[in-house]
């Protein structure tokens, strides 16, 4: 019961799974959030429990405001405490400036931006008067530092998340620290294939990009660094240093 508890959103699969397993093996108990991937979430719970961590799965549609607000209290009710939130769940759909519309922007906002604010609010409320402090880590994207107009609504939602990280760090201190971790090309996503992923990773100054293990280690570093707040750590092989006129998917294809 003395182990800290972290809620990792979107942790049934992909990067969220890696973060959950990394933290569970290093002293954290983990609430595994998912929307639809129930079997995969239970598999992650089983792996965490086998590693000695307490773990449980929680199904929530984060785009539903009432459901999102209820998530952290449910985690606290199960574990008896919550010490941190990692906002990893994300929507990544293509649009451009010409095709932009309210519907695409709202879908990305409800997935990538608003839930992070609501869960930070909830963690702050949970910690009031309890004698403990907490931390929120928002998973961003190096695209907001090295922008291009591909994935227009997605990029806007992540840029808003960057600003929310700063504003929440100001508003919720000293009880809650709020930080960001911004990956580069980490996993195959959207229409990208493995060969295109390899080519995209080579387009960075280090000729490599972030791996899921790199991101998980960076998240843990931020969670366990009590003097860090209101800033975003770029973990991208230096991709943000190289001006790229299009998304790396298209550059890897030579488009």
For each residue, the residues with C-beta under 8 A, 3 or more apart:
1: 80 81
2:
3: 27 28 29 53 54
4: 27 28 29 81 83 84
5: 28 29 30 31 54 75 79 80 81 82 83 84
6: 23 28 29 30 31 82 83 84 85 86 223
7: 30 31 33 58 71 72 75 82 84 85 86 119
8: 11 16 19 20 23 30 31 32 33 85 86 88
9: 16 33 62 85 86 87 88 89 115 119
10: 13 14 15 16 33 34 35 88 89 90
11: 8 16 17 19 20 30 32 33 34 41 44 86 88
12: 16 17 32 33 34 37 38 40 41 43 44 57
13: 10 16 17 34 37 40
14: 10 17 18 187 212
15: 10 18 19 88 139 183 186 187 212 215 216
16: 8 9 10 11 12 13 19 20 33 86 88 89
17: 11 12 13 14 20 21 40 44
18: 14 15 21 22 212 213 215 216
19: 8 11 15 16 22 23 86 88 212 215 216 219
20: 8 11 16 17 23 24 30 32 44 48 55
21: 17 18 24 25 44 47 48 51 216
22: 18 19 25 26 213 216 217 219 220
23: 6 8 19 20 26 27 28 30 86 216 219 220 223
24: 20 21 28 29 30 47 48 51 53 55
25: 21 22 51 53
26: 22 23 220
27: 3 4 23
28: 3 4 5 6 23 24 53 84 223
29: 3 4 5 6 24 53 54 55 79
30: 5 6 7 8 11 20 23 24 48 53 54 55
31: 5 6 7 8 55 56 57 58 75 78 79 82
32: 8 11 12 20 41 44 45 48 55 56 57 58
33: 7 8 9 10 11 12 16 41 57 58 59 60 62 71 89
34: 10 11 12 13 37 38 40 41 57 58 59
35: 10 59 60 61 62 89
36:
37: 12 13 34 40 41
38: 12 34 41 42 57 59
39: 42 43
40: 12 13 17 34 37 43 44
41: 11 12 32 33 34 37 38 44 45 57 59
42: 38 39 45 46 57
43: 12 39 40 46 47
44: 11 12 17 20 21 32 40 41 47 48 55 57
45: 32 41 42 48 49 55 56 57
46: 42 43 49 50
47: 21 24 43 44 50 51
48: 20 21 24 30 32 44 45 51 53 54 55
49: 45 46 52 53 54 55
50: 46 47
51: 21 24 25 47 48
52: 49
53: 3 24 25 28 29 30 48 49
54: 3 5 29 30 48 49 79
55: 20 24 29 30 31 32 44 45 48 49
56: 31 32 45 75 78 79
57: 12 31 32 33 34 38 41 42 44 45
58: 7 31 32 33 34 71 74 75 78
59: 33 34 35 38 41
60: 33 35 64 67 68 70 71
61: 35 64 67 68
62: 9 33 35 67 68 71 89 110 111 115
63: 68 107 110 111 115
64: 60 61 67 68
65: 68 69 114 118
66: 69 70
67: 60 61 62 64 70 71
68: 60 61 62 63 64 65 71 114 115 118 119
69: 65 66 72 118 122
70: 60 66 67 73 74
71: 7 33 58 60 62 67 68 74 75 119 122
72: 7 69 75 76 82 85 119 122 123 126
73: 70 76 77 122 126
74: 58 70 71 77 78
75: 5 7 31 56 58 71 72 78 79 82
76: 72 73 79 80 81 82 126
77: 73 74
78: 31 56 58 74 75
79: 5 29 31 54 56 75 76 82
80: 1 5 76
81: 1 4 5 76 130 132
82: 5 6 7 31 72 75 76 79 85 123 126 134
83: 4 5 6 132 134 135
84: 4 5 6 7 28 123 134 135 136 137 223
85: 6 7 8 9 72 82 119 120 123 134 135 136 137
86: 6 7 8 9 11 16 19 23 136 137 139 219 223
87: 9 115 116 119 136 137 138 139 161
88: 8 9 10 11 15 16 19 139
89: 9 10 16 33 35 62 111 115
90: 10 111 112 139
91: 107 108 111 112 154 157
92: 151 154 189 190
93: 104 107 108 151 153 154 190
94: 150 151 154 190
95: 99 100 101 104 151 152 153 154
96: 99 100 149 150 152
97: 100 149 152
98:
99: 95 96 104 152
100: 95 96 97 104 105 152 153
101: 95 104 105
102: 105 106
103: 106 107
104: 93 95 99 100 101 107 108 152 153
105: 100 101 102 108 109 153 156 157
106: 102 103 109 110
107: 63 91 93 103 104 110 111 153
108: 91 93 104 105 111 112 113 153 154 156 157
109: 105 106 112 113 114 157 160
110: 62 63 106 107 113 114 115
111: 62 63 89 90 91 107 108 115 157
112: 90 91 108 109 115 116 154 157 158 160 161
113: 108 109 110 116 117 157 158 160 161 164
114: 65 68 109 110 117 118
115: 9 62 63 68 87 89 110 111 112 118 119
116: 87 112 113 119 120 136 138 161 164
117: 113 114 120 121 164 168
118: 65 68 69 114 115 121 122
119: 7 9 68 71 72 85 87 115 116 122 123 136
120: 85 116 117 123 124 136 168 172 176 178
121: 117 118 124 125
122: 69 71 72 73 118 119 125 126
123: 72 82 84 85 119 120 126 127 134 136 176
124: 120 121 127 128 134 172 175 176
125: 121 122 128
126: 72 73 76 82 122 123 130 134
127: 123 124 130 132 133 134 175 176
128: 124 125 175
129:
130: 81 126 127
131:
132: 81 83 127
133: 127 174 175 176 177 226
134: 82 83 84 85 123 124 126 127 175 176 177
135: 83 84 85 176 177 178 179 222 223
136: 84 85 86 87 116 119 120 123 168 172 176 177 178 179
137: 84 85 86 87 179 180 181 219 222 223
138: 87 116 161 164 165 178 179 180 181 232
139: 15 86 87 88 90 180 181 182 183 215 219
140: 144 158 161 162 165 180 181 182 183 232
141: 144 154 155 158 182 183
142: 145 146 182 183 184 234 236 239 240
143: 146 147 148 151 155 158 247
144: 140 141 147 155 158 159 162 182
145: 142 182 234 240
146: 142 143 239 240 241 242 243 244
147: 143 144 155 159
148: 143 155 244 245 246 247
149: 96 97 152 155
150: 94 96 155 246 247 249 250
151: 92 93 94 95 143 154 155 247
152: 95 96 97 99 100 104 149 155 156
153: 93 95 100 104 105 107 108 156 157
154: 91 92 93 94 95 108 112 141 151 157 158
155: 141 143 144 147 148 149 150 151 152 158 159
156: 105 108 152 153 159 160
157: 91 105 108 109 111 112 113 153 154 160 161
158: 112 113 140 141 143 144 154 155 161 162
159: 144 147 155 156 162 163
160: 109 112 113 156 157 163 164
161: 87 112 113 116 138 140 157 158 164 165 180
162: 140 144 158 159 165 166 180 232
163: 159 160 166 167
164: 113 116 117 138 160 161 167 168
165: 138 140 161 162 168 169 178 179 180 230 232
166: 162 163 169 170 230
167: 163 164 170 171
168: 117 120 136 164 165 171 172 176 178
169: 165 166 172 173 177 178 179 229 230
170: 166 167 173 230
171: 167 168
172: 120 124 136 168 169 175 176 178
173: 169 170 176 177 229
174: 133
175: 124 127 128 133 134 172
176: 120 123 124 127 133 134 135 136 168 172 173
177: 133 134 135 136 169 173 226 228 229
178: 120 135 136 138 165 168 169 172 229 230
179: 135 136 137 138 165 169 222 228 229 230 231 232 233
180: 137 138 139 140 161 162 165 231 232 233
181: 137 138 139 140 215 218 219 222 232 233 235
182: 139 140 141 142 144 145 232 233 234 235 236 240
183: 15 139 140 141 142 186 209 210 214 215 235 236
184: 142 201 204 209 210 234 235 236 237 239 240
185: 197 200 201 204 209 210 236 237 239 248
186: 15 183 209 210 211 212 214 215
187: 14 15 197 212
188: 192 193 194 196 197
189: 92 192
190: 92 93 94 249
191: 249
192: 188 189 196 197 200 249 252
193: 188 196 197
194: 188 197 198
195: 198 199
196: 188 192 193 199 200 249 252 253
197: 185 187 188 192 193 194 200 201 252
198: 194 195 201 202
199: 195 196 202 203 252
200: 185 192 196 197 203 209 248 249 251 252
201: 184 185 197 198 204 207 208 209 237
202: 198 199 207 208
203: 199 200 239 242 244 248 251 252
204: 184 185 201 207 208 209 236 237 238 239 242
205: 237 238 239 241 242
206: 209 237 238
207: 201 202 204 237
208: 201 202 204 237
209: 183 184 185 186 200 201 204 206 236 237 239
210: 183 184 185 186 214 215 235 236 237
211: 186 214 215
212: 14 15 18 19 186 187 215 216
213: 18 22 216 217
214: 183 186 210 211 217 218 235
215: 15 18 19 139 181 183 186 210 211 212 218 219 235
216: 15 18 19 21 22 23 212 213 219 220
217: 22 213 214 220 221
218: 181 214 215 221 222 233 235
219: 19 22 23 86 137 139 181 215 216 222 223
220: 22 23 26 216 217 223 224
221: 217 218 224 225 233
222: 135 137 179 181 218 219 225 228 233
223: 6 23 28 84 86 135 137 219 220
224: 220 221
225: 221 222 228
226: 133 177
227:
228: 177 179 222 225 231
229: 169 173 177 178 179
230: 165 166 169 170 178 179
231: 179 180 228
232: 138 140 162 165 179 180 181 182
233: 179 180 181 182 218 221 222
234: 142 145 182 184 240
235: 181 182 183 184 210 214 215 218
236: 142 182 183 184 185 204 209 210 239 240
237: 184 185 201 204 205 206 207 208 209 210
238: 204 205 206 241 242
239: 142 146 184 185 203 204 205 209 236 242 244 248
240: 142 145 146 182 184 234 236
241: 146 205 238
242: 146 203 204 205 238 239
243: 146
244: 146 148 203 239 247 248 251
245: 148
246: 148 150 250 251 255
247: 143 148 150 151 244 250 251
248: 185 200 203 239 244 251 252
249: 150 190 191 192 196 200 252 253
250: 150 246 247 253 255
251: 200 203 244 246 247 248 254 255
252: 192 196 197 199 200 203 248 249
253: 196 249 250
254: 251
255: 246 250 251
